[in-house]
Amino acid sequence: MGNWQLEVVRMVGYIAFPVVMFHWFNQAENFSTYLEDVQKIIPYTPRQQKPNSTSSSTISTKRKIYKQLMQWNRKSLNKFRDNLKRLKYI
């Protein structure tokens, strides 16, 4: 085993390494040449934005789906309660 100086050097390395890597990888200058080459190869195609789907038909459809789900949940809950009553747990 090493003495305390070795432990201090190791601790400095454990702390400094992630800090230096974080700093290095967050500098745009380090990757600008690579990005320029990639941009020449891959053409830029912007994504088309979808319009907001807040029309009344969409809202009414979502409400119908929600009501149907609530009915199914009530039915399954009532069925579960009936089974518990039948088994005399309630």
N, C-alpha and C positions, 0 to 999 in steps of 0.2 A: 504494500500500500504506500501511497505517496504521502507527503506531509501536507500541511495546511495550505502552502502556496499552490500546490497542484490543484487542490480543491477549489481555491479561489479562481484560478485560471479556468477550470472547468465550468464553474458557475457563471463567469463572465461570458464564456462561449455559449452556454445555454441561453443566456438572456440576450446577448448581442446578435446571435445568428437569426432568430426570427425577426428582429427589428430591422436588420440590414436587408433581409430578403423582402420584407414588406415594403421598405423604401425603394428597393431596386425595381420590383415588379410594378410599382405604381408610378414610375416615371415614363411618360409617353415617349420621350426622346430615345429611350433604349429600344423601342419597337417600331419607330417610324419607318425605317427602311424596309423592314419585314412587311409592315402593313401596306406600304406603297406597292410592293411586289404583288402581294395578294390581291389588292384592289385592281391591278392591271389584269390579272388572270380572271377574277370573278367579277362580272359586271354587276353594278348596283341595280337592284330592282326593288323599289319601295313597295311595302305591303299595302294593299288596298284596305282602307278603313271601312268597317261595316257601319251602316247607319244605326242609330239607337233604335232598338226595337221596343219602343214604348207606345205603340199604337194601341188603340182601344181593343182591337181584335186579339192582339197578343195578351193584353192584360186579362181580357175575359177568358181566354183559353187557359191561362195560368190559374185563374180563380176556379174554373171548372175542375181542373186537375187536382187542385188543393182540396176542394170539397169532396171529390171522389176518394182521395187518400184518407181524409178524415172519416168518411163513412166506413171504409175498410178497416181502419184502426178501431173504430167503435165496435164493429161487428166482432173483430177478433178479441177485443177486450171483454165483451159480453160473453163470448164463447168460453174464454178462459175463466171468467167468474162462475159461469154455470158449471164448468168442470170442477172447480174448487168446492162449490156448494155440494155437488154430487159426491165428492170424496170427503165431505164434511171437514174441510180445513177452515171454513168461515163460519 
